[in-house]
């Protein structure tokens, strides 16, 4: 949370255990940061819907890594 308050930080990488992905991404978007996210994006449809709403609300970019 401290990092999200830094005004000169433009984006974050979310590379945490899967159950944290949606929450950390939504918090980063709310903090005005772009997000690079490792798969899986979310664990449930509800998490996915909340993440999409946050992306639209805050107007930041969420990019998902491609593993393959």
DSSP file (Angstrom, degrees, kcal/mol; ACC not computed):
  #  RESIDUE AA STRUCTURE BP1 BP2  ACC     N-H-->O    O-->H-N    N-H-->O    O-->H-N    TCO  KAPPA ALPHA  PHI   PSI    X-CA   Y-CA   Z-CA
    1    1 A X     >        0   0    0      0, 0.0     4,-0.7     0, 0.0     0, 0.0   0.000 360.0 360.0 360.0 -33.5    0.0    0.0    0.0
    2    2 A X  T >4  +     0   0    0      1,-0.2     3,-1.0     2,-0.2     4,-0.3   0.908 360.0  52.9 -63.1 -40.7    2.9    2.3    0.6
    3    3 A X  G >4 S+     0   0    0      1,-0.2     3,-1.6     2,-0.2    -1,-0.2   0.876 101.8  59.7 -61.8 -37.2    4.2    1.8   -2.9
    4    4 A X  G 34 S+     0   0    0      1,-0.3    -1,-0.2    29,-0.0    -2,-0.2   0.709  99.1  58.5 -66.3 -18.9    0.7    2.8   -4.3
    5    5 A X  G << S+     0   0    0     -3,-1.0     2,-0.5    -4,-0.7    -1,-0.3   0.543  78.0 108.2 -87.3  -6.3    1.0    6.2   -2.7
    6    6 A X    X   -     0   0    0     -3,-1.6     3,-1.2    -4,-0.3    -3,-0.0  -0.595  59.2-154.8 -74.3 120.9    4.2    7.1   -4.5
    7    7 A X  T 3  S+     0   0    0     -2,-0.5    -1,-0.2     1,-0.2    -4,-0.0   0.757  90.1  54.0 -70.0 -23.6    3.3    9.7   -7.1
    8    8 A X  T 3  S+     0   0    0     -3,-0.0     2,-0.6     2,-0.0    -1,-0.2   0.383  85.0  96.9 -93.8   5.6    6.3    8.9   -9.4
    9    9 A X    <   -     0   0    0     -3,-1.2     3,-0.1    -6,-0.2     0, 0.0  -0.858  48.6-179.3 -95.0 118.1    5.4    5.2   -9.7
   10   10 A X        +     0   0    0     -2,-0.6    24,-2.5     1,-0.2     2,-0.3   0.791  59.0   1.1 -89.3 -30.3    3.4    4.6  -12.9
   11   11 A X  E     -a   34   0A   0     22,-0.3     2,-0.3    24,-0.0    24,-0.2  -0.958  55.5-143.5-154.9 168.8    2.7    0.9  -12.6
   12   12 A X  E     -a   35   0A   0     22,-2.3    24,-2.5    -2,-0.3     2,-0.5  -0.924  15.1-131.6-134.8 159.4    3.1   -2.3  -10.7
   13   13 A X  E     -a   36   0A   0     -2,-0.3     2,-0.8    22,-0.2    24,-0.2  -0.965  16.1-153.4-110.2 125.4    3.7   -6.0  -11.4
   14   14 A X  E     +a   37   0A   0     22,-2.7    24,-2.1    -2,-0.5     2,-0.2  -0.875  33.4 149.5-101.8 106.7    1.4   -8.4   -9.6
   15   15 A X        +     0   0    0     -2,-0.8     2,-0.2    22,-0.2     3,-0.1  -0.620  32.2 119.7-135.5  70.3    3.3  -11.7   -9.3
   16   16 A X  S    S-     0   0    0      1,-0.2     5,-0.1    -2,-0.2    -2,-0.0  -0.605  74.1 -53.8-124.4 178.6    1.9  -13.1   -6.1
   17   17 A X    >>  -     0   0    0     -2,-0.2     3,-2.3     1,-0.1     4,-0.5  -0.318  62.3-108.2 -56.3 147.3    0.0  -16.2   -5.0
   18   18 A X  G >4 S+     0   0    0      1,-0.3     3,-1.2     2,-0.2     4,-0.5   0.796 114.0  63.5 -52.8 -37.4   -3.1  -16.6   -7.2
   19   19 A X  G 34 S+     0   0    0      1,-0.3     4,-0.3     2,-0.1    -1,-0.3   0.624 103.3  50.5 -68.7 -10.2   -5.6  -15.7   -4.5
   20   20 A X  G <> S+     0   0    0     -3,-2.3     4,-2.7     2,-0.1     5,-0.4   0.590  84.9  90.5 -97.1 -13.9   -4.1  -12.2   -4.2
   21   21 A X  H <X S+     0   0    0     -3,-1.2     4,-2.3    -4,-0.5     5,-0.2   0.909  89.3  40.4 -54.5 -55.3   -4.2  -11.3   -7.9
   22   22 A X  H  > S+     0   0    0     -4,-0.5     4,-2.7     1,-0.2     5,-0.2   0.942 118.0  46.5 -62.6 -49.1   -7.6   -9.7   -8.2
   23   23 A X  H  > S+     0   0    0     -4,-0.3     4,-2.4     1,-0.2    -1,-0.2   0.932 114.8  45.8 -61.5 -47.1   -7.5   -7.8   -4.9
   24   24 A X  H  X S+     0   0    0     -4,-2.7     4,-2.2     1,-0.2    -1,-0.2   0.880 113.6  50.2 -65.3 -37.0   -4.0   -6.4   -5.5
   25   25 A X  H  X S+     0   0    0     -4,-2.3     4,-2.6    -5,-0.4    -2,-0.2   0.933 111.2  48.0 -66.4 -45.1   -4.8   -5.4   -9.1
   26   26 A X  H  X S+     0   0    0     -4,-2.7     4,-2.4     1,-0.2    -2,-0.2   0.910 112.5  49.1 -62.5 -42.4   -8.0   -3.6   -8.0
   27   27 A X  H  X S+     0   0    0     -4,-2.4     4,-1.4    -5,-0.2    -1,-0.2   0.893 111.1  49.9 -64.6 -39.1   -6.1   -1.8   -5.3
   28   28 A X  H  <>S+     0   0    0     -4,-2.2     5,-2.4     2,-0.2    -2,-0.2   0.917 110.9  49.0 -65.5 -42.5   -3.4   -0.8   -7.7
   29   29 A X  H ><5S+     0   0    0     -4,-2.6     3,-1.9     1,-0.2    -2,-0.2   0.921 109.7  51.5 -61.7 -43.7   -5.9    0.5  -10.2
   30   30 A X  H 3<5S+     0   0    0     -4,-2.4    -1,-0.2     1,-0.3    -2,-0.2   0.799 106.0  56.7 -62.9 -27.9   -7.6    2.5   -7.4
   31   31 A X  T 3<5S-     0   0    0     -4,-1.4    -1,-0.3    -5,-0.2    -2,-0.2   0.369 123.9-105.9 -84.5   4.7   -4.2    3.9   -6.6
   32   32 A X  T < 5S+     0   0    0     -3,-1.9     2,-0.3     1,-0.3    -3,-0.2   0.735  75.6 134.5  82.6  22.7   -3.9    5.2  -10.1
   33   33 A X      < -     0   0    0     -5,-2.4   -22,-0.3    -6,-0.1    -1,-0.3  -0.818  54.5-126.5-109.2 145.6   -1.3    2.6  -11.3
   34   34 A X  E     -a   11   0A   0    -24,-2.5   -22,-2.3    -2,-0.3     2,-0.4  -0.517  32.2-140.5 -76.5 156.7   -1.1    0.5  -14.5
   35   35 A X  E     -ab  12  62A   0     26,-2.9    28,-2.9   -24,-0.2     2,-0.5  -0.983  20.4-165.3-132.4 132.4   -0.8   -3.2  -13.8
   36   36 A X  E     -ab  13  63A   0    -24,-2.5   -22,-2.7    -2,-0.4     2,-0.4  -0.978  28.8-166.8-107.5 120.0    1.2   -6.0  -15.4
   37   37 A X  E     -ab  14  64A   0     26,-3.4    28,-2.8    -2,-0.5     2,-0.2  -0.905  17.0-139.9-120.9 132.5   -0.4   -9.2  -14.1
   38   38 A X        -     0   0    0    -24,-2.1   -22,-0.1    -2,-0.4    28,-0.1  -0.585  50.7 -58.9 -82.5 152.0    0.8  -12.8  -14.2
   39   39 A X  S    S+     0   0    0     -2,-0.2     2,-0.1    26,-0.1    -1,-0.1  -0.371 108.9  54.7 -69.3 154.0   -1.8  -15.5  -14.9
   40   40 A X        -     0   0    0      2,-0.2    -2,-0.1   -22,-0.1   -19,-0.1   0.594  63.6-165.5 -79.1 150.1   -4.3  -16.5  -13.7
   41   41 A X  S    S-     0   0    0      1,-0.2     2,-0.3    -2,-0.1    -3,-0.1   0.946  71.0  -9.4 -64.4 -48.3   -6.0  -13.1  -13.7
   42   42 A X        -     0   0    0    -21,-0.1    -2,-0.2     1,-0.1    -1,-0.2  -0.887  51.0-138.2-143.5 170.1   -8.7  -14.2  -11.3
   43   43 A X  S    S+     0   0    0     -2,-0.3     2,-0.3     1,-0.2    -1,-0.1   0.648  86.2  30.4-105.6 -22.1  -10.1  -17.3   -9.6
   44   44 A X  S  > S-     0   0    0      1,-0.1     4,-2.0     0, 0.0    -1,-0.2  -0.904  77.2-115.9-134.5 161.6  -13.8  -16.6   -9.9
   45   45 A X  H  > S+     0   0    0     -2,-0.3     4,-2.7     1,-0.2     5,-0.2   0.871 116.4  57.5 -63.0 -36.3  -16.2  -14.8  -12.3
   46   46 A X  H  > S+     0   0    0      1,-0.2     4,-2.2     2,-0.2    -1,-0.2   0.912 106.6  48.3 -61.4 -42.4  -17.1  -12.4   -9.5
   47   47 A X  H  > S+     0   0    0      2,-0.2     4,-2.4     1,-0.2    -1,-0.2   0.918 111.4  50.8 -62.9 -42.7  -13.4  -11.4   -9.1
   48   48 A X  H  X S+     0   0    0     -4,-2.0     4,-2.5     1,-0.2    -2,-0.2   0.919 110.1  49.0 -61.6 -43.9  -13.1  -11.0  -12.9
   49   49 A X  H  X S+     0   0    0     -4,-2.7     4,-2.4     1,-0.2    -1,-0.2   0.912 111.9  48.7 -62.9 -42.0  -16.2   -8.8  -13.0
   50   50 A X  H  X S+     0   0    0     -4,-2.2     4,-2.2     2,-0.2    -1,-0.2   0.891 111.4  50.2 -64.7 -39.3  -14.9   -6.6  -10.2
   51   51 A X  H  X S+     0   0    0     -4,-2.4     4,-2.5     2,-0.2    -2,-0.2   0.920 110.9  48.5 -65.9 -43.9  -11.5   -6.3  -11.9
   52   52 A X  H  X S+     0   0    0     -4,-2.5     4,-2.3     2,-0.2     5,-0.2   0.916 110.8  51.1 -62.9 -43.2  -13.1   -5.2  -15.2
   53   53 A X  H  X S+     0   0    0     -4,-2.4     4,-2.7     1,-0.2    -1,-0.2   0.912 111.1  48.7 -59.9 -41.9  -15.2   -2.7  -13.4
   54   54 A X  H  X S+     0   0    0     -4,-2.2     4,-2.6     2,-0.2     5,-0.3   0.908 109.6  51.6 -65.6 -41.7  -12.2   -1.3  -11.6
   55   55 A X  H  X>S+     0   0    0     -4,-2.5     4,-1.4     1,-0.2     5,-0.7   0.922 114.5  43.3 -61.0 -43.4  -10.2   -1.1  -14.9
   56   56 A X  H  <5S+     0   0    0     -4,-2.3    -2,-0.2     2,-0.2    -1,-0.2   0.900 114.8  49.9 -68.4 -41.5  -13.1    0.8  -16.5
   57   57 A X  H  <5S+     0   0    0     -4,-2.7    -2,-0.2    -5,-0.2    -1,-0.2   0.908 119.9  33.9 -64.2 -44.1  -13.6    3.1  -13.5
   58   58 A X  H  <5S-     0   0    0     -4,-2.6    -1,-0.2    -5,-0.2    -2,-0.2   0.581  96.6-135.9 -94.8 -10.6  -10.0    4.1  -13.1
   59   59 A X  T  <5 +     0   0    0     -4,-1.4     2,-0.2    -5,-0.3    -3,-0.2   0.799  54.7 136.3  65.2  31.5   -9.0    4.2  -16.8
   60   60 A X      < -     0   0    0     -5,-0.7     2,-0.4    -6,-0.2    -1,-0.2  -0.692  56.2-103.7-107.4 164.0   -5.7    2.4  -16.3
   61   61 A X        -     0   0    0     -2,-0.2   -26,-2.9   -32,-0.0     2,-0.5  -0.703  25.3-167.7 -91.9 134.7   -4.2   -0.4  -18.3
   62   62 A X  E     -b   35   0A   0     -2,-0.4     2,-0.4   -28,-0.2   -26,-0.2  -0.986   9.3-174.3-117.6 119.3   -4.1   -4.0  -17.2
   63   63 A X  E     -b   36   0A   0    -28,-2.9   -26,-3.4    -2,-0.5     2,-0.5  -0.945  12.1-148.1-115.2 135.3   -1.8   -6.2  -19.2
   64   64 A X  E     -b   37   0A   0     -2,-0.4   -26,-0.2   -28,-0.2   -28,-0.0  -0.878  18.9-121.4-106.2 131.5   -1.7  -10.0  -18.6
   65   65 A X        -     0   0    0    -28,-2.8     2,-0.6    -2,-0.5   -26,-0.1  -0.289  20.5-133.5 -64.3 151.3    1.5  -11.9  -19.2
   66   66 A X        -     0   0    0    -28,-0.1     2,-0.6   -27,-0.0    -1,-0.1  -0.949  18.0-166.8-110.6 119.3    1.4  -14.8  -21.7
   67   67 A X              0   0    0     -2,-0.6    -2,-0.0     1,-0.2   -29,-0.0  -0.910 360.0 360.0-104.9 122.5    3.0  -17.9  -20.6
   68   68 A X              0   0    0     -2,-0.6    -1,-0.2     0, 0.0     0, 0.0   0.443 360.0 360.0 173.0 360.0    3.7  -20.4  -23.2
